[in-house]
Amino acid sequence: MDDELEAMRAHFPLSFGKTSIVSPPIEAIHSATRRTDAGASSDSKPNSGKDESGFPSLSSSSKSWVQSVRRPNRNPNSSSDGAKSSLDDVSVGPPPPPPTQEDDGVMVGPPPPPPNDDSDDDGDMIGPLPPPRTADVDSDEDDVDDDDEENRYKIPLSNEIQLKGHTKIVSSLAVDNAGARVLSGSFDYTVRMYDFQGMNSRLQSFRQIEPSEGHQVRSLSWSPTSGQFLCVTGSAQAKIYDRDGLTLGEFMKGDMYIRDLKNTKGHICGLTYGEWHPKNKETILTSSEDGSLRIWDVNNFLSQTQVIKPKLARPGRIPVTTCAWDREGKRIAGGIGDGSIQIWSLKPGWGSRPDIYVGKAHTDDITSVKFSSDGRILLSRSFDGSLKVWDLRQMKEALKAFDGLPNYYPQTNVAFSPDEQIILTGTSVEKDSTTGGLLCFYDRTKLEIVQKVGISPTCSVVQCAWHPRLNQIFATSGDKSQGGTHILYDPTQSERGACVCVARAPRKKSVDDYQPEPVIHNPHALPLFRDAPSRKRQREKTLKDPVKAHKPELPMTGPGHGGRVGTTGSSLLTQYLLKQGGMIKETWMEEDPREAILKYAEVAVKDPKFIAPAYSETQPETIFAKSDDEEEEGDVKK
C-alpha cells in the first residue's frame, strides 16, 4: 500500500499532500498549567471533608472521571439499551416476590410488616442485620459531598498561568468589560498592557508605559465603554489614556499655598486611588493624601467639578486612602486615614457632609472599600489585618469581621464573585513566617471561610478580581525584586481569556525565513557634518604628561630656601640690589606732595608751555594757599 501511495505522489508536485505539523491536544496544553497540591489550597473549611488521596487539584469534570475509575458503575443496565449482555436474561439470586394485588378488599399473601416507628420501638431490631458499610462506600459518599460543595461555589482553581514582566510588586490591576485586555501597574513606575487575543503562550505584554517618572502606579480603572482608562500614580495629577496606551490628557495640579482645598483647581498632594464612574463615561473620582476627594470631567482637565472634604474629629488634613462608587454611581464611599468610613449620596444640593459616618471602623488605615450590586453590603479592608462586612442599612456595627489577614500594602483590595456569593481578598507575607501569599474566599451568606488558595510561597497578594465574563480569577503578587499577575481558570468552566492564549503556541522560525539587513543612514558620516571631536581625552592625556603639565613655580615670599633667593621688603631681587648700591633713590615716600608740586612753579612761570602762553595776557595772578603748618602756627599765635 505504501508503494502505491509513493507511486501516486510521483505525479504531483513535491509540495502537494505534505503532512501538516500536528499541534498538541488541548488537554495536554492545559495539563501543563494545572496547579499542584502545594499551591492549590493551603486551608479550607474544616467540615468540607476533603479526601487525602494525594490527587492534585482537579476540576469537576476531572473528578468525575477519577470517581468513575475508583467506583465502577454498579448498574450496567442503566448505561444504554443497545449494549445489553446475554446475562440479562438469566436471573441471578432468589426470585423476586410476587406483586401485591387487592381483589374486593381481600389481601392475598402474608400481611406486610408494621411500619418502623422509633417512638414505639423498644430498640430491638427485627430481621437480619444489614451489611456493614465498606470504606469504599464511605469514601464515595464523601466524594459526592465534596463535589456538591465545590460545584456549589464553582471556583475555577484547576489551572494557573502568570503574566510576568514587572521588576517589583504589582500594585494595581484592571480588566476591561469584555475580558480582552489586562492592565497591570507596579512599584517599578510602569504600566504593562496585555491582550489575550494577540498573546501567545509566552505571555508577553504588547506595550509598556511610564505614566509619571519616579512615581508608583497606585490605581488603574477602565471606562464603562472600555475605550479609555484612568491611571493614578503617586503624583498629584491623574492621567487618561486611550485603549492603545496613548496619552489623552492630564488633570490640573492645585496650588499648594492655598489652605482651603475647595479653592484649588486640583489635588496638591500625591493621589491614593481613582475609579471611573460605572455608568457615565465622562466622570471620574479620585482621592488624595491632601485630605479630599474630587470628581472630574474628562472633557475639562483644567479644574474639577466637585470637591469633597471628609468629616474629621479634629481640624487638620488627614489623607483619604481609598474611594469607590456604588453600582449605579449614586453614592460614594471613602476610607479615611483615621480609620473611619464615610458615605455620600449624590443628590441635588449635596455637599461635603457625609450621609453615613462610621468612626473608628478600623484601627488603622483603610486600603479598600467595595459596594455590592444590590446596595446592601459594604466591604472594607484595612492595615489592621481584618476584612469587615457592613450592612448599609445598619452601620453601627459590622456584620462580621474576619481577622488574621496580614496586610502591608496600601493597595490591597477586596472583591466579589460574579454572583456576589463569595468575597475574596489577598494577604501579605509576614516576616519570619512560613505562610506565603494567600487568596482567601468567604461565603457572603454564611459569613464563614470557604477556602484559602496559596498563590506564592514568598510573595504577597495585593490586588484580586473575578471577571464575570471570563469566569477567571486574577491575583497580583510580588516583592522588592519581582512581580506578576496570576490567572486562575478551569478549562471546563472558564471562557476565552487565558484559555485562548495558552493554546496558541509561538511561531517557529523556518529555514526559508529571510529578513534583509537594515540600511542605516548616518547623516553625520561626512566630515562636513561631523560634530567637533571632544577635547576631554586630549586634556586628560596632557595632564598625565609631566612635561606639558608642568606648573610654574610660585614666587617666593619671605626668606629664600631650597636654593631659591627669597624676597626682602616685598621687593624683587634686582630692586633690592639697586637700592643697596645707591642707584635707585626713592624719595617720594618721604616728600610732601604739595612741596613736590610747588617746586615746578617757578619753571612754569619763566618758561610756560602748552596752555599757559595762550592766556599769558589775560591770566589772573595765581595765588597758592598757605601750608597747613603756617595756618596752624597762625592759629596758635591768635
C-alpha positions, 0 to 999 in steps of 0.5 A, a space after each residue: 500500500 505504501 508503494 502505491 501511495 509513493 507511486 501516486 505522489 510521483 505525479 504531483 508536485 513535491 509540495 502537494 499532500 505534505 503532512 501538516 505539523 500536528 499541534 498538541 491536544 488541548 488537554 495536554 496544553 492545559 495539563 501543563 498549567 494545572 496547579 499542584 497540591 502545594 499551591 492549590 489550597 493551603 486551608 479550607 473549611 474544616 467540615 468540607 471533608 476533603 479526601 487525602 488521596 494525594 490527587 492534585 487539584 482537579 476540576 469537576 469534570 476531572 473528578 468525575 472521571 477519577 470517581 468513575 475509575 475508583 467506583 465502577 458503575 454498579 448498574 450496567 443496565 442503566 448505561 444504554 439499551 443497545 449494549 445489553 449482555 446475554 446475562 440479562 436474561 438469566 436471573 441471578 439470586 432468589 426470585 423476586 416476590 410476587 406483586 401485591 394485588 387487592 381483589 374486593 378488599 381481600 389481601 392475598 399473601 402474608 400481611 406486610 410488616 408494621 411500619 418502623 416507628 422509633 417512638 414505639 420501638 423498644 430498640 430491638 431490631 427485627 430481621 437480619 442485620 444489614 451489611 456493614 458499610 465498606 470504606 469504599 462506600 464511605 469514601 464515595 459518599 464523601 466524594 459526592 459531598 465534596 463535589 456538591 460543595 465545590 460545584 456549589 461555589 464553582 471556583 475555577 482553581 484547576 489551572 494557573 498561568 502568570 503574566 510576568 514582566 514587572 521588576 517589583 510588586 504589582 500594585 494595581 490591576 484592571 480588566 476591561 468589560 469584555 475580558 480582552 485586555 489586562 492592565 497591570 501597574 507596579 512599584 517599578 513606575 510602569 504600566 504593562 498592557 496585555 491582550 489575550 487575543 494577540 498573546 501567545 503562550 509566552 505571555 508577553 505584554 504588547 506595550 509598556 508605559 511610564 505614566 509619571 517618572 519616579 512615581 508608583 502606579 497606585 490605581 488603574 480603572 477602565 471606562 464603562 465603554 472600555 475605550 479609555 482608562 484612568 491611571 493614578 500614580 503617586 503624583 498629584 495629577 491623574 492621567 487618561 489614556 486611550 485603549 492603545 496606551 496613548 496619552 489623552 490628557 492630564 488633570 490640573 495640579 492645585 496650588 499648594 499655598 492655598 489652605 482651603 482645598 475647595 479653592 484649588 483647581 486640583 489635588 496638591 498632594 500625591 493621589 491614593 486611588 481613582 475609579 471611573 464612574 460605572 455608568 457615565 463615561 465622562 466622570 471620574 473620582 479620585 482621592 488624595 493624601 491632601 485630605 479630599 476627594 474630587 470628581 472630574 470631567 474628562 472633557 475639562 482637565 483644567 479644574 474639577 467639578 466637585 470637591 469633597 472634604 471628609 468629616 474629621 474629629 479634629 481640624 487638620 488634613 488627614 489623607 483619604 486612602 481609598 474611594 469607590 462608587 456604588 453600582 449605579 454611581 449614586 453614592 460614594 464611599 471613602 476610607 479615611 486615614 483615621 480609620 473611619 468610613 464615610 458615605 455620600 449620596 449624590 443628590 441635588 444640593 449635596 455637599 461635603 457632609 457625609 450621609 453615613 459616618 462610621 468612626 473608628 471602623 478600623 484601627 488603622 488605615 483603610 486600603 479598600 472599600 467595595 459596594 455590592 450590586 444590590 446596595 446592601 453590603 459594604 466591604 472594607 479592608 484595612 492595615 489592621 489585618 481584618 476584612 469587615 462586612 457592613 450592612 448599609 442599612 445598619 452601620 453601627 456595627 459590622 456584620 462580621 469581621 474576619 481577622 488574621 489577614 496580614 496586610 502591608 500594602 496600601 493597595 490591597 483590595 477586596 472583591 466579589 464573585 460574579 454572583 456576589 456569593 463569595 468575597 475574596 481578598 489577598 494577604 501579605 507575607 509576614 516576616 519570619 513566617 512560613 505562610 506565603 501569599 494567600 487568596 482567601 474566599 468567604 461565603 457572603 451568606 454564611 459569613 464563614 471561610 470557604 477556602 484559602 488558595 496559596 498563590 506564592 510561597 514568598 510573595 504577597 497578594 495585593 490586588 484580586 478580581 473575578 471577571 464575570 465574563 471570563 469566569 477567571 480569577 486574577 491575583 497580583 503578587 510580588 516583592 522588592 525584586 519581582 512581580 506578576 499577575 496570576 490567572 486562575 481558570 478551569 478549562 471546563 468552566 472558564 471562557 476565552 481569556 487565558 484559555 485562548 492564549 495558552 493554546 496558541 503556541 509561538 511561531 517557529 522560525 523556518 529555514 526559508 525565513 529571510 529578513 534583509 539587513 537594515 540600511 542605516 543612514 548616518 547623516 553625520 558620516 561626512 566630515 562636513 557634518 561631523 560634530 567637533 571631536 571632544 577635547 576631554 581625552 586630549 586634556 586628560 592625556 596632557 595632564 598625565 604628561 609631566 612635561 606639558 603639565 608642568 606648573 610654574 613655580 610660585 614666587 617666593 615670599 619671605 626668606 629664600 630656601 631650597 636654593 631659591 633667593 627669597 624676597 626682602 621688603 616685598 621687593 624683587 631681587 634686582 630692586 633690592 640690589 639697586 637700592 643697596 648700591 645707591 642707584 635707585 633713590 626713592 624719595 617720594 615716600 618721604 616728600 610732601 606732595 604739595 612741596 613736590 608740586 610747588 617746586 615746578 612753579 617757578 619753571 612754569 612761570 619763566 618758561 610756560 608751555 602748552 596752555 599757559 602762553 595762550 592766556 599769558 595776557 589775560 591770566 589772573 595772578 595765581 595765588 597758592 594757599 598757605 601750608 597747613 603748618 603756617 595756618 596752624 602756627 597762625 592759629 596758635 599765635 591768635 
